[in-house]
Amino acid sequence: MKNNKLIYTILTLLVLLLTSACGTQSSAETPADTEATTKPADSSPANTDAPTDDSASAEKEILIIIDQTPKPIEGNSFDFVVKQLPEGYALAEMQWVSEANMIIDSIDDAIAHGGNGDAGFYISGDGQFMGFFYPDSMKGEKGKAVFLFKNEAGKELTWTKEITLK
């Protein structure tokens, strides 16, 4: 009888352990996707890319996914998607900053690059695709992708992610 109670207790604990683990997210990054959430009020080690607007509340989050998966196109690039940003803010500027290069593109520059295929940040004509074209000479370069967001009042938020160009 004692063995049955012990087995029942162990099984109950295992079920509780397994169900408590359900719904948690892994923080592991895959080589293809780099994702970060930026919370202005959070400076924990897992969230080191904080916007420059210190007065922003914790509800104002920016979520950008950078995808460096190889594509069947000529040349080198990474794509990015703005998944979440604070209400009233819009993407205003994109930057690549490294020891060797500083590339700064406005939205208009990116739209032009989307049409002509020039190096730098691009946005497709319909706005569906966004990314960064770069020459072979920049492969392996370590730097920061910086995205600047502005609202109508002129306030700015910046999201930054360190990456190595593949």
C-alpha positions as a printed Julia matrix, in Angstrom:
166×3 Matrix{Float64}:
  0.0    0.0     0.0
  2.87   2.38    0.83
  4.43   1.67   -2.57
  1.2    2.62   -4.34
  1.05   5.95   -2.45
  4.69   6.65   -3.26
  4.19   5.88   -6.94
  1.03   8.02   -7.02
  2.87  10.92   -5.34
  5.8   10.69   -7.77
  3.48  10.55  -10.77
  1.53  13.56   -9.49
  4.76  15.54   -9.04
  5.91  14.6   -12.55
  2.61  15.71  -14.05
  2.82  19.02  -12.17
  6.41  19.52  -13.3
  5.57  18.82  -16.93
  2.48  21.01  -16.97
  4.33  23.89  -15.34
  6.94  23.73  -18.11
  4.27  24.01  -20.82
  3.93  27.43  -22.36
  7.42  28.63  -21.53
  9.51  29.94  -24.4
 13.04  28.96  -25.17
 15.48  31.83  -25.31
 17.77  30.03  -27.76
 18.45  31.82  -31.05
 18.63  29.98  -34.32
 21.32  31.02  -36.79
 18.67  32.03  -39.33
 16.55  34.26  -37.15
 17.59  36.89  -34.67
 14.76  38.27  -32.6
 14.85  40.77  -29.77
 12.23  42.6   -27.81
 13.14  46.02  -26.58
 11.43  47.4   -23.5
 12.41  50.94  -22.55
 12.1   50.26  -18.83
 13.9   46.91  -18.86
 17.68  46.68  -18.64
 18.03  43.0   -17.78
 20.91  41.08  -19.41
 18.49  39.28  -21.74
 17.3   42.65  -23.03
 20.27  44.93  -23.57
 18.96  46.85  -26.58
 16.93  49.61  -24.93
 15.45  52.56  -26.82
 17.06  55.93  -26.26
 13.8   57.52  -25.06
 14.11  57.05  -21.28
 10.65  58.48  -20.6
  8.91  55.69  -22.53
  6.83  53.27  -20.51
  7.33  49.5   -20.37
  4.28  49.01  -22.62
  6.16  50.61  -25.51
  7.92  47.59  -26.92
  9.71  47.15  -30.21
 10.04  43.71  -31.74
 12.14  43.24  -34.88
 13.14  39.94  -36.46
 16.32  39.81  -38.52
 16.54  36.85  -40.9
 19.89  35.91  -42.45
 18.66  32.73  -44.15
 20.39  32.3   -47.56
 18.11  33.29  -50.44
 18.09  32.27  -54.09
 19.17  35.73  -55.22
 22.44  37.13  -56.42
 24.33  39.11  -53.8
 24.18  39.28  -50.02
 21.37  40.46  -47.8
 19.41  40.05  -44.61
 15.71  40.66  -44.22
 13.98  42.28  -41.28
 10.4   42.54  -40.13
  9.06  45.04  -37.63
  6.62  42.88  -35.68
  5.67  45.31  -32.92
  6.2   48.95  -32.06
  4.61  51.52  -29.79
  1.45  53.18  -30.98
  2.08  56.34  -32.97
  5.67  55.46  -33.91
  6.9   54.71  -37.43
 10.19  53.57  -38.9
 12.21  56.63  -39.92
 15.81  55.52  -40.47
 17.93  52.36  -40.71
 21.66  52.12  -40.05
 24.49  49.63  -40.36
 27.32  50.63  -38.02
 30.62  48.74  -37.84
 34.3   49.57  -37.51
 34.61  49.59  -41.31
 31.27  51.03  -42.44
 28.51  53.43  -41.45
 25.49  53.23  -43.73
 22.46  55.4   -42.94
 19.33  55.2   -45.06
 16.05  57.06  -44.72
 12.74  55.5   -45.69
 12.98  57.26  -49.1
 16.51  55.87  -49.63
 15.3   52.36  -48.75
 12.35  52.6   -51.15
 14.73  53.73  -53.93
 17.07  50.79  -53.18
 14.07  48.45  -53.29
 13.43  49.58  -56.84
 16.99  49.72  -58.18
 18.73  47.0   -56.11
 21.5   49.31  -54.88
 23.44  48.4   -51.72
 22.02  49.56  -48.42
 18.68  49.16  -46.72
 15.73  48.43  -48.99
 11.94  48.4   -48.85
 10.02  46.78  -51.7
  7.55  48.89  -53.67
  4.57  47.48  -51.82
  6.35  47.59  -48.46
  6.04  43.83  -48.04
  9.8   43.14  -47.95
 12.51  45.01  -46.05
 16.18  44.24  -45.69
 19.79  45.2   -46.25
 21.85  44.52  -49.41
 25.64  44.45  -48.98
 28.68  43.59  -51.13
 30.89  40.5   -50.73
 33.53  42.7   -49.08
 31.24  43.11  -46.05
 30.69  39.36  -45.49
 31.78  38.4   -41.96
 31.63  42.01  -40.8
 30.46  42.4   -37.21
 28.36  45.44  -36.46
 25.03  46.82  -35.36
 21.73  47.08  -37.17
 20.11  50.24  -35.81
 16.49  51.2   -36.42
 15.17  54.65  -35.55
 11.44  55.19  -34.94
  9.74  58.58  -34.6
  6.29  59.76  -33.62
  4.43  62.92  -34.72
  5.65  64.81  -31.65
  9.25  64.21  -32.73
 10.09  61.7   -30.0
 12.51  58.99  -31.04
 13.05  55.36  -30.08
 16.05  53.35  -31.24
 16.35  49.56  -31.51
 19.82  48.05  -31.92
 21.01  44.5   -32.53
 24.58  43.28  -32.92
 24.99  40.81  -35.77
 27.65  39.36  -38.05
 26.9   39.59  -41.76
 26.78  36.15  -43.39
